[in-house]
Amino acid sequence: MEAVGELIREMLAANSVSPDDVISVILTSTPDLVSCYPATAARLAGLDDVPLLSAQEVAVPNAMPRVVRVMAHVESDLTRHQVEHVYLRGTESLRKDTADD
């Protein structure tokens, strides 16, 4: 719950997005995360009236465990290239093109 809330807050702050700008959010988690719904944590992080959908990632052998991914649909003046993608707690290595940033 804490990590998902942190991720949501960091994503919004990094892109100067308020919860009112969020249209909908899809959250996925790896199959090893079973103690809570990521959407519940997102609601507690301020997305209390936003449509949310939680789904489970494909169980790929040797994939990084304990990962939650978030895809937010927002109203913004940022171009796609200006959007700041947020990776926390070691997940930076999931994006090979940004791993050394």
Secondary structure, DSSP 8 states (H G I E B T S, - for coil): -HHHHHHHHHHHHHTT--GGGEEEEEEEE-TT--SS-HHHHHHHTT-TTS-EEEEE----TT--SS-EEEEEEE--S--GGG------TTGGGG-TTTTT-
